[in-house]
Amino acid sequence: MSTQEDLDHAVRRAVGIAALRRLRRLINEERREEAENRLLARRIAWGLAAAAAVAALWLISRALH
């Protein structure tokens, strides 16, 4: 192999590794966002369930009086 071929190989390898690292960062960021969205959805669901329970108790208490 000549020096130019060695250099070309090294450049392609470095560019490939950089691209894979960028993809990994993007995947990690997307997974983090998905986890945050799941947490938010869970909190909203619990909040709605609590509000529904309070409303149901209020309606029951009004019906009994």
Short mmCIF file of the C-alpha atoms (twelve columns), coordinates in Angstrom:
data_MODEL
# 
_entry.id   MODEL 
# 
loop_
_atom_site.group_PDB 
_atom_site.id 
_atom_site.type_symbol 
_atom_site.label_atom_id 
_atom_site.label_alt_id 
_atom_site.label_comp_id 
_atom_site.label_asym_id 
_atom_site.label_seq_id 
_atom_site.Cartn_x 
_atom_site.Cartn_y 
_atom_site.Cartn_z 
_atom_site.pdbx_PDB_model_num 
ATOM 1  C CA . MET A 1  0.000   0.000  0.000  1 
ATOM 2  C CA . SER A 2  1.243   3.451  -0.761 1 
ATOM 3  C CA . THR A 3  1.229   6.327  1.660  1 
ATOM 4  C CA . GLN A 4  -1.698  7.977  -0.159 1 
ATOM 5  C CA . GLU A 5  -3.760  4.792  0.122  1 
ATOM 6  C CA . ASP A 6  -2.923  4.575  3.822  1 
ATOM 7  C CA . LEU A 7  -3.976  8.181  4.287  1 
ATOM 8  C CA . ASP A 8  -7.223  7.650  2.337  1 
ATOM 9  C CA . HIS A 9  -8.022  4.602  4.452  1 
ATOM 10 C CA . ALA A 10 -7.334  6.511  7.678  1 
ATOM 11 C CA . VAL A 11 -9.522  9.427  6.573  1 
ATOM 12 C CA . ARG A 12 -12.414 7.119  5.597  1 
ATOM 13 C CA . ARG A 13 -12.128 5.324  8.917  1 
ATOM 14 C CA . ALA A 14 -12.111 8.575  10.896 1 
ATOM 15 C CA . VAL A 15 -15.105 9.916  8.967  1 
ATOM 16 C CA . GLY A 16 -16.983 6.648  9.473  1 
ATOM 17 C CA . ILE A 17 -16.290 6.609  13.205 1 
ATOM 18 C CA . ALA A 18 -17.412 10.240 13.508 1 
ATOM 19 C CA . ALA A 19 -20.640 9.431  11.649 1 
ATOM 20 C CA . LEU A 20 -21.350 6.460  13.926 1 
ATOM 21 C CA . ARG A 21 -20.745 8.597  17.020 1 
ATOM 22 C CA . ARG A 22 -23.146 11.241 15.705 1 
ATOM 23 C CA . LEU A 23 -25.782 8.595  15.054 1 
ATOM 24 C CA . ARG A 24 -25.315 7.226  18.572 1 
ATOM 25 C CA . ARG A 25 -25.767 10.726 20.046 1 
ATOM 26 C CA . LEU A 26 -28.945 11.225 18.003 1 
ATOM 27 C CA . ILE A 27 -30.327 7.856  19.106 1 
ATOM 28 C CA . ASN A 28 -29.521 8.578  22.748 1 
ATOM 29 C CA . GLU A 29 -31.192 11.987 22.520 1 
ATOM 30 C CA . GLU A 30 -34.303 10.481 20.936 1 
ATOM 31 C CA . ARG A 31 -34.494 7.812  23.648 1 
ATOM 32 C CA . ARG A 32 -34.165 10.483 26.339 1 
ATOM 33 C CA . GLU A 33 -36.976 12.530 24.771 1 
ATOM 34 C CA . GLU A 34 -39.184 9.432  24.560 1 
ATOM 35 C CA . ALA A 35 -38.552 8.691  28.247 1 
ATOM 36 C CA . GLU A 36 -39.460 12.277 29.159 1 
ATOM 37 C CA . ASN A 37 -42.650 12.012 27.086 1 
ATOM 38 C CA . ARG A 38 -43.621 8.759  28.828 1 
ATOM 39 C CA . LEU A 39 -43.081 10.383 32.216 1 
ATOM 40 C CA . LEU A 40 -45.189 13.404 31.234 1 
ATOM 41 C CA . ALA A 41 -47.972 11.165 29.894 1 
ATOM 42 C CA . ARG A 42 -47.957 9.147  33.113 1 
ATOM 43 C CA . ARG A 43 -48.190 12.307 35.228 1 
ATOM 44 C CA . ILE A 44 -51.056 13.651 33.113 1 
ATOM 45 C CA . ALA A 45 -52.900 10.333 33.384 1 
ATOM 46 C CA . TRP A 46 -52.537 10.288 37.175 1 
ATOM 47 C CA . GLY A 47 -53.672 13.909 37.376 1 
ATOM 48 C CA . LEU A 48 -56.754 13.205 35.267 1 
ATOM 49 C CA . ALA A 49 -57.542 10.118 37.332 1 
ATOM 50 C CA . ALA A 50 -57.283 12.140 40.541 1 
ATOM 51 C CA . ALA A 51 -59.481 14.904 39.107 1 
ATOM 52 C CA . ALA A 52 -62.076 12.322 38.017 1 
ATOM 53 C CA . ALA A 53 -62.058 10.750 41.468 1 
ATOM 54 C CA . VAL A 54 -62.545 14.131 43.138 1 
ATOM 55 C CA . ALA A 55 -65.368 14.988 40.734 1 
ATOM 56 C CA . ALA A 56 -67.043 11.631 41.350 1 
ATOM 57 C CA . LEU A 57 -66.807 12.074 45.129 1 
ATOM 58 C CA . TRP A 58 -68.204 15.584 44.849 1 
ATOM 59 C CA . LEU A 59 -71.137 14.371 42.733 1 
ATOM 60 C CA . ILE A 60 -71.836 11.544 45.173 1 
ATOM 61 C CA . SER A 61 -71.728 13.893 48.155 1 
ATOM 62 C CA . ARG A 62 -74.146 16.286 46.436 1 
ATOM 63 C CA . ALA A 63 -76.520 13.459 45.567 1 
ATOM 64 C CA . LEU A 64 -76.596 12.259 49.188 1 
ATOM 65 C CA . HIS A 65 -77.503 15.689 50.607 1 
# 
